[in-house]
Amino acid sequence: MSDFYDLETLALHAGHVPDKNGGSRAVPIHQTTSYMFQDSRHAAALYNMEEGGHLYTRISNPTVAVLEQRVAAMEGGVAATACASGMAALHLVTTMLASAGDHIVSTAQLYGANINLLKNTMPRFGVETTFVHGRDLDGMKAAIQENTKFLFCELIGNPGLDVLDIDAVVKIADEAGIPVVMDATFCTPYLFKPFDHGVSVITHSLTKWLGGHGVAIGGAVVDGGNFNWGASDKFPTLTSQHYALDGINFWEEFGPAALTQRIRAEGMYNFGPALSPTNAFHILQGIETLHMRMERHIANARAMVEFLKNHEMVSWVKHPELEDHPDHEIAKRILPKGAGSMIGFGVKGGRKAGAAFIESVELASHLANVGDAKTLVIHPASTTHSHISADDMKAGGLSEDMIRLSVGLESIDDLKKDFNQALKKASRVAS
Amino acid sequence: MRFELDGNEVYASTGGREHKDGQPWLIFLHGAGSSHLVWSQQSRSFAYAGYNVLALDFPGHNLSGGEPLKSVDEQAAWVLGVMNHLGVEKATLVGHSLGGLICLEMEHLAPGRIEKIAFVATSYRVPVGEPLLDNADNREQLAKNAMTAWGLGPEAHHFENTVPGFSHIGFGLRTMDLNPEGAVAADLHACNNYDSGEAKAAKVRCPTLCVFGGKDKMTHIKSGMKLAEALPDNTLHILKESGHTIPGERPHELNVFLREFLKG
């Protein structure tokens, strides 16, 4: 038996004890911009990071802090910082660790906006990224330079559904003395615990499975606290004097939580990607049932894989649990509870037939999200990944005819019926 | 700040401020398997309140070099060596758990140089169970897990935290991980072997403060009360909901108690 609470308990309780004043059992929404200081000493102490507390909601907020502490608990991290979106989370990590002249190595199998940030936006600020296929471990090793600050990856690539051999990737990063930063949105702590495998920083889009209800955008950076920032002079943003706070050295003052405190003091302060307290509340409601929803997501996804695999109008199906998936063995080893509820498939008849399918579904929703309780479909080549080049699409495992399916929690029979009628309509276009 | 003592590098957090002539000295001593990081909610706060702060990493802990010391006597002699090296004539000591035992020994070792002592979650005798010692010697990670689990009160296990986003469990475990292998075992054996505290507590001449946690499973409050009762000039505060890790679990209350104690 573990010394600590299990994931299911943490999902319901972590970060909050019932309010001592009002007795509120649910997490209260602290809808306020700012907080009364007890006196001038207290005000100065909060600004100077002498003690914990809240001074302005752009920096931190009690409701948001519950969410942060819950996500940190579920991931087994040392701390977490919630922010406006998953993209804000990656931006925070990138800008806190890398400066002009620095370099990042990333797997190529990523969400389109992650690619765009690293490939097109950060170079304008002097930070370059080399993209390497997740299976090209030698290439990954060779791509690491003296000025490389971290190795970025997604465990289950979006939308190609490639599964990374994370243990091999962490070994490469360890040998180079750099941390692995993982966007763990697609796996959630229910399916995979990145810190147990040596990952040092996690980014999440909380909008997806963690929130799960499609009502609130949010993100988080979870600090594993397991990387020794002081072992080299590679990370001056954490180990040398800060420009403010009297030259605070985050590594010396906060040790394993140095990155979190730098994010709080600089990232949240200067960029301001704060999560609203109300959104934090909504996401917390979702997290409470994560474990139960994930079981159903996985069960429905497995049933839909079987259904699509055997449907005459479907030309191909991609899911890591299928034996013909190139990463099937890796998925079996590191994702024993399930390889996610995303499925890629092609409709016979090409792009036109695919469009007809998407326009014909009645139960599934055609929209730009994943990980919702409701089943979602989209054509990535013309939407989520339309801003990236044909070469990048190919590298990301994305084809022109691909339909991205995020399997929800509906009755599996109703889902099959809906897909069957939509595929029939698509067959008329194809013929 | 970093300096060399007995051929090894020593790290002490100054709370982010340079020491100034004429300011009172405040030395924080950490518990078993921990480091200066346990005082992260105190060191900066008191440095900016006008104290010359030293939150030490003991030898072989976190940023200090050398080998972990094997007894409370050696640890106290080492702290006295730090004071001598830095020219600190008199200081107030704040000791958490094992650090409290070192405070007792310091008062015995350097009478007149200790102005006040704050004992946090400790006693004059801190015996360690054989299973924990065995794990520390042979299965260090299990010992760290147990110390973290027992060292935190129920609210910390619920991830309640005054520092936004922080996890007591994660921070505690990772702080211990920053120490080289063997530090936990050396500290726990030092605690367990220290058996001269009762007589020394009765002879403490300076004013003292005891702050104990009502839900402390590492040093039970009954044990702490024996120290409080033995100290001749003591002020006692009990934080009913706190576990053993008072500096992190109840930083605001502890800091208020310390401020009042230092002023008095």
Interface residues (C-beta under 8 A of the other chain):
Chain A: D3 F4 Y5 L10 H13 A14 G15 H16 V17 R41 A44 A45 N48 M49 E50 E51 G52 G53 H54 S60 N61 V64 A65 E68 Q69 R70 A72 A73 G76 G77 V78 A79 A80 T81 A82 G225 N226 N228 G230 L245 D246 G247 I248 N249 E252 E253 F254 G255 P256 A257 T260 R264
Chain B: Y11 S13 G16 R17 S35 L37 S40 Q41 S43 R44 S45 Y48 A49 N62 L63 N145 A146 T148 A149 E155 H157 H158 F159 E160 N161 T162 V163 P164 G165 F166 S167 I169 G170 F171 R174 T175 D177 L178 P251 H252 N255
